[in-house]
């Protein structure tokens, strides 16, 4: 039997919330090239927890586009995050038992109002950090709100978590060893109001359980790695290696986005683009 723990495993994990574009093509080819160069394997995972934005036709498009691009993956190992909610819940329970998460009933507006009174509130990659309003609630107040059916997210108690894990770091192929700054994202949401998980929770669990040990993704997600390392340490998962790659930009230096229709892989495919020429253009001949 193959010992996957010894073998390099990379993955590409797109969200079916739009058509794939050249930036995705680069990222997918990058992950596969890393696996190939190290004699490893490459996995594909569908990150579809954003239930309001994900659509089956975009998921079909992912498979079509990537096959056209020449990527190879084991279809038996492909899974959707929306099928794994019970698994994510088990890990949320672990955090709950250790008193490392708390329910947050705040609306976006309430958070904004609170922060408007604190102009020097610390900021993170997605704007102002959660000011901790619901952290102050007593167990009775929490219970009351939950019983009243108030929608709530679950946030990590980052100060407690960081105390428990002690100092952490990660290794990025280009940047070297980086010290984890647990507070850089604050008490980030681990389970959203609309679905009992989040990008951070799902990705950390899926990568570990799929034995992904070389995580390649765009450098725009470098900040997320700080959160993921904390979660890995709390769950006792091994530390993967990272390769945050530069983002592909157009001739004007602008990042590709799902809303730009012109350079979707579907459009290129339908215009008769030669996939091997495209691979070469992206630096993967
Ligand atoms: N679903 C994420 C995206 O499309 C993947 C992020 C990751 O690779 O961790 O950006």
py3Dmol code that shows the C-alpha trace and the ligand (Angstrom):
import py3Dmol

protein = """\
ATOM      1  CA  UNK A   1       0.000   0.000   0.000  1.00  0.00           C
ATOM      2  CA  UNK A   2       1.241   3.499  -0.790  1.00  0.00           C
ATOM      3  CA  UNK A   3       2.219   5.522   2.248  1.00  0.00           C
ATOM      4  CA  UNK A   4       0.783   8.908   1.281  1.00  0.00           C
ATOM      5  CA  UNK A   5       2.206  10.576   4.374  1.00  0.00           C
ATOM      6  CA  UNK A   6       5.687  10.063   2.886  1.00  0.00           C
ATOM      7  CA  UNK A   7       4.654  11.309  -0.516  1.00  0.00           C
ATOM      8  CA  UNK A   8       4.189  14.946  -1.514  1.00  0.00           C
ATOM      9  CA  UNK A   9       0.502  15.697  -1.948  1.00  0.00           C
ATOM     10  CA  UNK A  10      -0.733  18.971  -3.411  1.00  0.00           C
ATOM     11  CA  UNK A  11      -4.221  20.097  -4.287  1.00  0.00           C
ATOM     12  CA  UNK A  12      -6.267  22.605  -6.188  1.00  0.00           C
ATOM     13  CA  UNK A  13      -9.448  23.644  -4.404  1.00  0.00           C
ATOM     14  CA  UNK A  14     -11.641  25.909  -6.523  1.00  0.00           C
ATOM     15  CA  UNK A  15     -15.056  27.240  -5.550  1.00  0.00           C
ATOM     16  CA  UNK A  16     -17.852  26.680  -8.084  1.00  0.00           C
ATOM     17  CA  UNK A  17     -19.081  30.233  -7.716  1.00  0.00           C
ATOM     18  CA  UNK A  18     -18.118  31.350 -11.195  1.00  0.00           C
ATOM     19  CA  UNK A  19     -16.180  30.310 -14.280  1.00  0.00           C
ATOM     20  CA  UNK A  20     -12.485  29.564 -13.913  1.00  0.00           C
ATOM     21  CA  UNK A  21     -10.126  32.125 -15.404  1.00  0.00           C
ATOM     22  CA  UNK A  22      -6.443  32.276 -16.282  1.00  0.00           C
ATOM     23  CA  UNK A  23      -5.501  32.881 -12.644  1.00  0.00           C
ATOM     24  CA  UNK A  24      -7.126  29.573 -11.689  1.00  0.00           C
ATOM     25  CA  UNK A  25      -5.394  27.823 -14.591  1.00  0.00           C
ATOM     26  CA  UNK A  26      -2.048  29.066 -13.296  1.00  0.00           C
ATOM     27  CA  UNK A  27      -2.812  27.997  -9.736  1.00  0.00           C
ATOM     28  CA  UNK A  28      -4.015  24.525 -10.757  1.00  0.00           C
ATOM     29  CA  UNK A  29      -1.035  23.942 -13.059  1.00  0.00           C
ATOM     30  CA  UNK A  30       1.282  25.210 -10.335  1.00  0.00           C
ATOM     31  CA  UNK A  31      -0.079  22.698  -7.806  1.00  0.00           C
ATOM     32  CA  UNK A  32       0.197  19.854 -10.278  1.00  0.00           C
ATOM     33  CA  UNK A  33       3.713  20.862 -11.372  1.00  0.00           C
ATOM     34  CA  UNK A  34       4.888  20.871  -7.746  1.00  0.00           C
ATOM     35  CA  UNK A  35       3.480  17.390  -7.207  1.00  0.00           C
ATOM     36  CA  UNK A  36       5.025  16.101 -10.445  1.00  0.00           C
ATOM     37  CA  UNK A  37       8.437  17.595  -9.705  1.00  0.00           C
ATOM     38  CA  UNK A  38       8.491  15.809  -6.354  1.00  0.00           C
ATOM     39  CA  UNK A  39       7.046  12.521  -7.613  1.00  0.00           C
ATOM     40  CA  UNK A  40       3.887  13.173  -5.634  1.00  0.00           C
ATOM     41  CA  UNK A  41       0.165  13.271  -6.213  1.00  0.00           C
ATOM     42  CA  UNK A  42      -2.283  16.033  -6.989  1.00  0.00           C
ATOM     43  CA  UNK A  43      -5.834  16.202  -5.627  1.00  0.00           C
ATOM     44  CA  UNK A  44      -8.878  18.200  -6.633  1.00  0.00           C
ATOM     45  CA  UNK A  45     -11.458  19.402  -4.120  1.00  0.00           C
ATOM     46  CA  UNK A  46     -14.640  21.401  -4.611  1.00  0.00           C
ATOM     47  CA  UNK A  47     -15.011  24.209  -2.070  1.00  0.00           C
ATOM     48  CA  UNK A  48     -18.725  24.839  -2.226  1.00  0.00           C
ATOM     49  CA  UNK A  49     -19.681  26.017   1.251  1.00  0.00           C
ATOM     50  CA  UNK A  50     -20.718  29.408  -0.078  1.00  0.00           C
ATOM     51  CA  UNK A  51     -24.161  28.001  -0.727  1.00  0.00           C
ATOM     52  CA  UNK A  52     -25.712  31.160  -2.086  1.00  0.00           C
ATOM     53  CA  UNK A  53     -23.052  31.621  -4.772  1.00  0.00           C
ATOM     54  CA  UNK A  54     -22.104  28.079  -5.784  1.00  0.00           C
ATOM     55  CA  UNK A  55     -23.907  26.454  -8.717  1.00  0.00           C
ATOM     56  CA  UNK A  56     -23.818  22.934 -10.226  1.00  0.00           C
ATOM     57  CA  UNK A  57     -23.080  24.310 -13.695  1.00  0.00           C
ATOM     58  CA  UNK A  58     -19.932  26.002 -12.390  1.00  0.00           C
ATOM     59  CA  UNK A  59     -18.880  22.723 -10.788  1.00  0.00           C
ATOM     60  CA  UNK A  60     -19.320  20.909 -14.133  1.00  0.00           C
ATOM     61  CA  UNK A  61     -17.323  23.721 -15.719  1.00  0.00           C
ATOM     62  CA  UNK A  62     -14.419  23.139 -13.309  1.00  0.00           C
ATOM     63  CA  UNK A  63     -14.058  19.509 -14.400  1.00  0.00           C
ATOM     64  CA  UNK A  64     -14.392  20.370 -18.090  1.00  0.00           C
ATOM     65  CA  UNK A  65     -11.941  23.260 -17.955  1.00  0.00           C
ATOM     66  CA  UNK A  66      -9.297  21.407 -15.957  1.00  0.00           C
ATOM     67  CA  UNK A  67      -9.498  18.287 -18.130  1.00  0.00           C
ATOM     68  CA  UNK A  68      -9.169  20.483 -21.229  1.00  0.00           C
ATOM     69  CA  UNK A  69      -6.163  22.171 -19.661  1.00  0.00           C
ATOM     70  CA  UNK A  70      -4.515  18.760 -19.288  1.00  0.00           C
ATOM     71  CA  UNK A  71      -4.744  18.306 -15.548  1.00  0.00           C
ATOM     72  CA  UNK A  72      -5.010  14.794 -14.186  1.00  0.00           C
ATOM     73  CA  UNK A  73      -6.541  13.815 -10.892  1.00  0.00           C
ATOM     74  CA  UNK A  74      -8.104  10.755  -9.304  1.00  0.00           C
ATOM     75  CA  UNK A  75     -11.893  11.221  -9.551  1.00  0.00           C
ATOM     76  CA  UNK A  76     -12.394   8.807  -6.628  1.00  0.00           C
ATOM     77  CA  UNK A  77     -10.605  11.257  -4.341  1.00  0.00           C
ATOM     78  CA  UNK A  78     -12.601  14.329  -5.350  1.00  0.00           C
ATOM     79  CA  UNK A  79     -15.102  15.542  -2.782  1.00  0.00           C
ATOM     80  CA  UNK A  80     -17.323  18.501  -2.090  1.00  0.00           C
ATOM     81  CA  UNK A  81     -17.059  20.404   1.152  1.00  0.00           C
ATOM     82  CA  UNK A  82     -20.842  20.653   1.371  1.00  0.00           C
ATOM     83  CA  UNK A  83     -20.870  16.859   1.819  1.00  0.00           C
ATOM     84  CA  UNK A  84     -18.563  17.070   4.845  1.00  0.00           C
ATOM     85  CA  UNK A  85     -20.563  19.176   7.284  1.00  0.00           C
ATOM     86  CA  UNK A  86     -20.793  16.362   9.867  1.00  0.00           C
ATOM     87  CA  UNK A  87     -17.008  16.097   9.830  1.00  0.00           C
ATOM     88  CA  UNK A  88     -16.556  19.830  10.394  1.00  0.00           C
ATOM     89  CA  UNK A  89     -19.063  19.671  13.221  1.00  0.00           C
ATOM     90  CA  UNK A  90     -16.994  17.048  15.043  1.00  0.00           C
ATOM     91  CA  UNK A  91     -14.043  19.401  15.063  1.00  0.00           C
ATOM     92  CA  UNK A  92     -16.197  22.324  16.165  1.00  0.00           C
ATOM     93  CA  UNK A  93     -17.283  20.164  19.106  1.00  0.00           C
ATOM     94  CA  UNK A  94     -13.667  19.604  20.083  1.00  0.00           C
ATOM     95  CA  UNK A  95     -13.159  23.359  20.191  1.00  0.00           C
ATOM     96  CA  UNK A  96     -16.402  23.834  22.066  1.00  0.00           C
ATOM     97  CA  UNK A  97     -15.404  21.284  24.720  1.00  0.00           C
ATOM     98  CA  UNK A  98     -12.156  23.156  25.282  1.00  0.00           C
ATOM     99  CA  UNK A  99     -13.995  26.483  25.480  1.00  0.00           C
ATOM    100  CA  UNK A 100     -12.162  27.804  22.445  1.00  0.00           C
ATOM    101  CA  UNK A 101     -15.173  29.098  20.484  1.00  0.00           C
ATOM    102  CA  UNK A 102     -18.088  31.342  21.349  1.00  0.00           C
ATOM    103  CA  UNK A 103     -21.351  32.228  19.639  1.00  0.00           C
ATOM    104  CA  UNK A 104     -21.492  35.657  18.012  1.00  0.00           C
ATOM    105  CA  UNK A 105     -24.899  37.165  17.343  1.00  0.00           C
ATOM    106  CA  UNK A 106     -23.631  40.449  15.889  1.00  0.00           C
ATOM    107  CA  UNK A 107     -24.807  41.733  12.559  1.00  0.00           C
ATOM    108  CA  UNK A 108     -22.344  43.464  10.251  1.00  0.00           C
ATOM    109  CA  UNK A 109     -24.063  46.753  11.130  1.00  0.00           C
ATOM    110  CA  UNK A 110     -23.634  46.236  14.879  1.00  0.00           C
ATOM    111  CA  UNK A 111     -19.940  45.554  14.406  1.00  0.00           C
ATOM    112  CA  UNK A 112     -19.560  48.675  12.259  1.00  0.00           C
ATOM    113  CA  UNK A 113     -21.349  50.800  14.840  1.00  0.00           C
ATOM    114  CA  UNK A 114     -19.174  49.463  17.634  1.00  0.00           C
ATOM    115  CA  UNK A 115     -16.024  50.128  15.654  1.00  0.00           C
ATOM    116  CA  UNK A 116     -17.121  53.620  14.658  1.00  0.00           C
ATOM    117  CA  UNK A 117     -16.715  54.537  18.317  1.00  0.00           C
ATOM    118  CA  UNK A 118     -13.206  53.105  18.404  1.00  0.00           C
ATOM    119  CA  UNK A 119     -11.343  54.735  15.517  1.00  0.00           C
ATOM    120  CA  UNK A 120      -8.093  53.002  16.376  1.00  0.00           C
ATOM    121  CA  UNK A 121      -9.579  49.509  16.391  1.00  0.00           C
ATOM    122  CA  UNK A 122      -7.032  47.015  15.030  1.00  0.00           C
ATOM    123  CA  UNK A 123      -7.381  46.011  11.392  1.00  0.00           C
ATOM    124  CA  UNK A 124      -6.751  42.663   9.700  1.00  0.00           C
ATOM    125  CA  UNK A 125      -6.684  41.515   6.077  1.00  0.00           C
ATOM    126  CA  UNK A 126     -10.468  41.785   5.754  1.00  0.00           C
ATOM    127  CA  UNK A 127     -10.877  45.101   7.492  1.00  0.00           C
ATOM    128  CA  UNK A 128     -11.414  45.832  11.130  1.00  0.00           C
ATOM    129  CA  UNK A 129     -10.950  42.941  13.574  1.00  0.00           C
ATOM    130  CA  UNK A 130     -13.982  41.747  15.503  1.00  0.00           C
ATOM    131  CA  UNK A 131     -14.176  43.983  18.578  1.00  0.00           C
ATOM    132  CA  UNK A 132     -15.244  41.134  20.858  1.00  0.00           C
ATOM    133  CA  UNK A 133     -18.789  42.282  21.644  1.00  0.00           C
ATOM    134  CA  UNK A 134     -20.215  38.780  22.143  1.00  0.00           C
ATOM    135  CA  UNK A 135     -17.147  37.582  24.041  1.00  0.00           C
ATOM    136  CA  UNK A 136     -18.465  39.541  27.032  1.00  0.00           C
ATOM    137  CA  UNK A 137     -21.830  37.748  27.164  1.00  0.00           C
ATOM    138  CA  UNK A 138     -22.560  35.595  30.196  1.00  0.00           C
ATOM    139  CA  UNK A 139     -23.481  31.916  29.686  1.00  0.00           C
ATOM    140  CA  UNK A 140     -27.095  32.833  30.580  1.00  0.00           C
ATOM    141  CA  UNK A 141     -27.247  35.635  28.013  1.00  0.00           C
ATOM    142  CA  UNK A 142     -25.856  33.301  25.360  1.00  0.00           C
ATOM    143  CA  UNK A 143     -28.360  30.603  26.206  1.00  0.00           C
ATOM    144  CA  UNK A 144     -31.219  33.069  26.114  1.00  0.00           C
ATOM    145  CA  UNK A 145     -30.299  34.321  22.648  1.00  0.00           C
ATOM    146  CA  UNK A 146     -29.805  30.796  21.311  1.00  0.00           C
ATOM    147  CA  UNK A 147     -33.174  29.714  22.713  1.00  0.00           C
ATOM    148  CA  UNK A 148     -34.775  32.788  21.135  1.00  0.00           C
ATOM    149  CA  UNK A 149     -33.510  31.463  17.797  1.00  0.00           C
ATOM    150  CA  UNK A 150     -31.086  34.342  17.166  1.00  0.00           C
ATOM    151  CA  UNK A 151     -28.815  33.419  14.240  1.00  0.00           C
ATOM    152  CA  UNK A 152     -25.208  33.164  15.318  1.00  0.00           C
ATOM    153  CA  UNK A 153     -21.765  32.465  14.027  1.00  0.00           C
ATOM    154  CA  UNK A 154     -19.043  30.726  16.059  1.00  0.00           C
ATOM    155  CA  UNK A 155     -15.831  32.644  16.611  1.00  0.00           C
ATOM    156  CA  UNK A 156     -12.485  31.403  17.878  1.00  0.00           C
ATOM    157  CA  UNK A 157     -11.226  32.706  21.230  1.00  0.00           C
ATOM    158  CA  UNK A 158      -7.899  33.566  19.621  1.00  0.00           C
ATOM    159  CA  UNK A 159      -6.133  34.705  22.781  1.00  0.00           C
ATOM    160  CA  UNK A 160      -6.950  31.428  24.545  1.00  0.00           C
ATOM    161  CA  UNK A 161      -6.071  29.398  21.472  1.00  0.00           C
ATOM    162  CA  UNK A 162      -2.696  31.119  21.096  1.00  0.00           C
ATOM    163  CA  UNK A 163      -1.903  30.592  24.751  1.00  0.00           C
ATOM    164  CA  UNK A 164      -2.649  26.918  24.367  1.00  0.00           C
ATOM    165  CA  UNK A 165      -0.610  26.365  21.203  1.00  0.00           C
ATOM    166  CA  UNK A 166       2.384  28.510  22.172  1.00  0.00           C
ATOM    167  CA  UNK A 167       4.488  30.129  19.427  1.00  0.00           C
ATOM    168  CA  UNK A 168       3.971  28.664  15.952  1.00  0.00           C
ATOM    169  CA  UNK A 169       5.493  29.167  12.540  1.00  0.00           C
ATOM    170  CA  UNK A 170       5.277  27.869   8.983  1.00  0.00           C
ATOM    171  CA  UNK A 171       7.659  27.385   6.125  1.00  0.00           C
ATOM    172  CA  UNK A 172       6.973  28.980   2.788  1.00  0.00           C
ATOM    173  CA  UNK A 173       9.065  27.822  -0.153  1.00  0.00           C
ATOM    174  CA  UNK A 174       9.894  31.385  -1.217  1.00  0.00           C
ATOM    175  CA  UNK A 175       9.658  33.365   1.999  1.00  0.00           C
ATOM    176  CA  UNK A 176      11.285  30.892   4.379  1.00  0.00           C
ATOM    177  CA  UNK A 177      10.151  30.415   7.963  1.00  0.00           C
ATOM    178  CA  UNK A 178       7.471  32.829   9.113  1.00  0.00           C
ATOM    179  CA  UNK A 179       6.308  33.314  12.702  1.00  0.00           C
ATOM    180  CA  UNK A 180       2.556  32.915  13.115  1.00  0.00           C
ATOM    181  CA  UNK A 181       0.755  36.051  14.258  1.00  0.00           C
ATOM    182  CA  UNK A 182      -2.365  34.523  15.801  1.00  0.00           C
ATOM    183  CA  UNK A 183      -4.002  37.872  16.388  1.00  0.00           C
ATOM    184  CA  UNK A 184      -3.556  39.030  12.799  1.00  0.00           C
ATOM    185  CA  UNK A 185      -7.113  37.929  12.003  1.00  0.00           C
ATOM    186  CA  UNK A 186      -8.485  38.266  15.547  1.00  0.00           C
ATOM    187  CA  UNK A 187     -11.428  36.161  16.739  1.00  0.00           C
ATOM    188  CA  UNK A 188     -12.213  35.026  13.228  1.00  0.00           C
ATOM    189  CA  UNK A 189     -15.449  33.199  12.364  1.00  0.00           C
ATOM    190  CA  UNK A 190     -15.057  29.405  12.240  1.00  0.00           C
ATOM    191  CA  UNK A 191     -18.731  28.617  11.611  1.00  0.00           C
ATOM    192  CA  UNK A 192     -20.846  31.085   9.694  1.00  0.00           C
ATOM    193  CA  UNK A 193     -24.434  31.990  10.430  1.00  0.00           C
ATOM    194  CA  UNK A 194     -25.737  30.302   7.278  1.00  0.00           C
ATOM    195  CA  UNK A 195     -23.612  27.137   7.391  1.00  0.00           C
ATOM    196  CA  UNK A 196     -21.828  25.509  10.311  1.00  0.00           C
ATOM    197  CA  UNK A 197     -18.349  25.876   8.889  1.00  0.00           C
ATOM    198  CA  UNK A 198     -16.101  28.444   7.227  1.00  0.00           C
ATOM    199  CA  UNK A 199     -13.304  28.589   4.695  1.00  0.00           C
ATOM    200  CA  UNK A 200     -10.683  28.409   7.469  1.00  0.00           C
ATOM    201  CA  UNK A 201     -12.166  25.454   9.311  1.00  0.00           C
ATOM    202  CA  UNK A 202     -12.992  23.376   6.226  1.00  0.00           C
ATOM    203  CA  UNK A 203      -9.695  23.930   4.461  1.00  0.00           C
ATOM    204  CA  UNK A 204      -7.628  23.070   7.527  1.00  0.00           C
ATOM    205  CA  UNK A 205      -9.546  19.854   8.198  1.00  0.00           C
ATOM    206  CA  UNK A 206      -9.739  18.751   4.561  1.00  0.00           C
ATOM    207  CA  UNK A 207      -6.071  19.324   3.844  1.00  0.00           C
ATOM    208  CA  UNK A 208      -5.037  17.390   6.947  1.00  0.00           C
ATOM    209  CA  UNK A 209      -7.422  14.468   6.414  1.00  0.00           C
ATOM    210  CA  UNK A 210      -6.468  14.234   2.734  1.00  0.00           C
ATOM    211  CA  UNK A 211      -2.786  14.227   3.799  1.00  0.00           C
ATOM    212  CA  UNK A 212      -2.030  17.323   1.752  1.00  0.00           C
ATOM    213  CA  UNK A 213       1.476  18.186   2.894  1.00  0.00           C
ATOM    214  CA  UNK A 214       2.421  20.864   0.371  1.00  0.00           C
ATOM    215  CA  UNK A 215      -0.216  23.575   0.229  1.00  0.00           C
ATOM    216  CA  UNK A 216       0.120  25.774  -2.839  1.00  0.00           C
ATOM    217  CA  UNK A 217      -2.130  28.773  -3.289  1.00  0.00           C
ATOM    218  CA  UNK A 218      -2.016  32.440  -4.221  1.00  0.00           C
ATOM    219  CA  UNK A 219      -0.070  34.848  -2.055  1.00  0.00           C
ATOM    220  CA  UNK A 220      -3.328  36.713  -1.424  1.00  0.00           C
ATOM    221  CA  UNK A 221      -4.105  33.906   1.051  1.00  0.00           C
ATOM    222  CA  UNK A 222      -0.882  34.189   3.035  1.00  0.00           C
ATOM    223  CA  UNK A 223      -2.820  35.765   5.916  1.00  0.00           C
ATOM    224  CA  UNK A 224      -5.093  32.698   6.115  1.00  0.00           C
ATOM    225  CA  UNK A 225      -2.116  30.454   6.802  1.00  0.00           C
ATOM    226  CA  UNK A 226      -1.660  32.155  10.187  1.00  0.00           C
ATOM    227  CA  UNK A 227      -5.162  31.042  11.172  1.00  0.00           C
ATOM    228  CA  UNK A 228      -4.729  27.574   9.692  1.00  0.00           C
ATOM    229  CA  UNK A 229      -1.531  26.924  11.648  1.00  0.00           C
ATOM    230  CA  UNK A 230      -3.345  27.734  14.900  1.00  0.00           C
ATOM    231  CA  UNK A 231      -6.154  25.321  13.999  1.00  0.00           C
ATOM    232  CA  UNK A 232      -3.697  22.616  12.938  1.00  0.00           C
ATOM    233  CA  UNK A 233      -1.946  22.896  16.305  1.00  0.00           C
ATOM    234  CA  UNK A 234      -5.243  22.759  18.227  1.00  0.00           C
ATOM    235  CA  UNK A 235      -6.379  19.656  16.317  1.00  0.00           C
ATOM    236  CA  UNK A 236      -2.976  17.960  16.507  1.00  0.00           C
ATOM    237  CA  UNK A 237      -2.550  17.942  12.717  1.00  0.00           C
ATOM    238  CA  UNK A 238       0.949  17.785  11.218  1.00  0.00           C
ATOM    239  CA  UNK A 239       2.467  20.980   9.843  1.00  0.00           C
ATOM    240  CA  UNK A 240       2.317  21.062   6.038  1.00  0.00           C
ATOM    241  CA  UNK A 241       4.764  22.976   3.844  1.00  0.00           C
ATOM    242  CA  UNK A 242       3.500  26.010   1.946  1.00  0.00           C
ATOM    243  CA  UNK A 243       4.162  27.632  -1.381  1.00  0.00           C
ATOM    244  CA  UNK A 244       2.232  30.879  -1.768  1.00  0.00           C
ATOM    245  CA  UNK A 245       2.681  31.743  -5.422  1.00  0.00           C
ATOM    246  CA  UNK A 246       2.473  35.218  -6.987  1.00  0.00           C
ATOM    247  CA  UNK A 247      -0.862  36.028  -8.561  1.00  0.00           C
ATOM    248  CA  UNK A 248      -1.145  36.095 -12.289  1.00  0.00           C
ATOM    249  CA  UNK A 249      -1.994  39.532 -13.623  1.00  0.00           C
ATOM    250  CA  UNK A 250      -3.047  40.871 -17.003  1.00  0.00           C
ATOM    251  CA  UNK A 251      -0.888  43.178 -19.141  1.00  0.00           C
ATOM    252  CA  UNK A 252      -2.014  46.126 -16.995  1.00  0.00           C
ATOM    253  CA  UNK A 253      -0.913  44.413 -13.786  1.00  0.00           C
ATOM    254  CA  UNK A 254      -4.518  43.747 -12.754  1.00  0.00           C
ATOM    255  CA  UNK A 255      -5.486  40.465 -11.085  1.00  0.00           C
ATOM    256  CA  UNK A 256      -7.882  38.187 -12.921  1.00  0.00           C
ATOM    257  CA  UNK A 257     -11.269  37.962 -11.269  1.00  0.00           C
ATOM    258  CA  UNK A 258     -14.345  35.821 -11.702  1.00  0.00           C
ATOM    259  CA  UNK A 259     -16.280  38.842 -12.906  1.00  0.00           C
ATOM    260  CA  UNK A 260     -13.984  39.310 -15.946  1.00  0.00           C
ATOM    261  CA  UNK A 261     -15.772  37.231 -18.527  1.00  0.00           C
ATOM    262  CA  UNK A 262     -13.297  37.497 -21.405  1.00  0.00           C
ATOM    263  CA  UNK A 263     -10.485  35.359 -20.094  1.00  0.00           C
ATOM    264  CA  UNK A 264     -12.455  32.503 -18.652  1.00  0.00           C
ATOM    265  CA  UNK A 265     -11.148  29.087 -19.584  1.00  0.00           C
ATOM    266  CA  UNK A 266     -14.546  28.347 -21.115  1.00  0.00           C
ATOM    267  CA  UNK A 267     -14.233  31.337 -23.451  1.00  0.00           C
ATOM    268  CA  UNK A 268     -10.692  30.361 -24.400  1.00  0.00           C
ATOM    269  CA  UNK A 269     -11.756  26.747 -24.922  1.00  0.00           C
ATOM    270  CA  UNK A 270     -14.676  27.763 -27.107  1.00  0.00           C
ATOM    271  CA  UNK A 271     -12.488  30.140 -29.108  1.00  0.00           C
ATOM    272  CA  UNK A 272     -10.347  27.139 -30.071  1.00  0.00           C
ATOM    273  CA  UNK A 273      -7.281  27.992 -27.947  1.00  0.00           C
ATOM    274  CA  UNK A 274      -4.667  25.244 -27.970  1.00  0.00           C
ATOM    275  CA  UNK A 275      -4.338  24.065 -24.352  1.00  0.00           C
ATOM    276  CA  UNK A 276      -0.680  23.151 -24.711  1.00  0.00           C
ATOM    277  CA  UNK A 277       0.080  26.641 -26.034  1.00  0.00           C
ATOM    278  CA  UNK A 278      -1.825  28.077 -23.081  1.00  0.00           C
ATOM    279  CA  UNK A 279       0.143  25.913 -20.641  1.00  0.00           C
ATOM    280  CA  UNK A 280       3.362  27.137 -22.215  1.00  0.00           C
ATOM    281  CA  UNK A 281       2.189  30.734 -22.020  1.00  0.00           C
ATOM    282  CA  UNK A 282       1.597  30.279 -18.304  1.00  0.00           C
ATOM    283  CA  UNK A 283       5.078  28.818 -17.871  1.00  0.00           C
ATOM    284  CA  UNK A 284       4.224  25.128 -17.731  1.00  0.00           C
ATOM    285  CA  UNK A 285       5.486  23.484 -20.892  1.00  0.00           C
TER     286      UNK A 285
END
"""
ligand_1 = """\
10
LIG
N -11.448 27.879 -2.552
C -10.351 28.756 -2.365
C -10.282 29.701 -3.551
O -10.881 29.413 -4.575
C -9.077 27.959 -2.233
C -8.193 28.519 -1.240
C -7.040 27.586 -0.838
O -6.388 27.043 -1.724
O -6.828 27.415 0.354
O -9.668 30.744 -3.441
"""
view = py3Dmol.view(width=600, height=400)
view.addModel(protein, "pdb")
view.setStyle({"model": 0}, {"cartoon": {"style": "trace"}})
view.addModel(ligand_1, "xyz")
view.setStyle({"model": 1}, {"stick": {}})
view.zoomTo()
view.show()
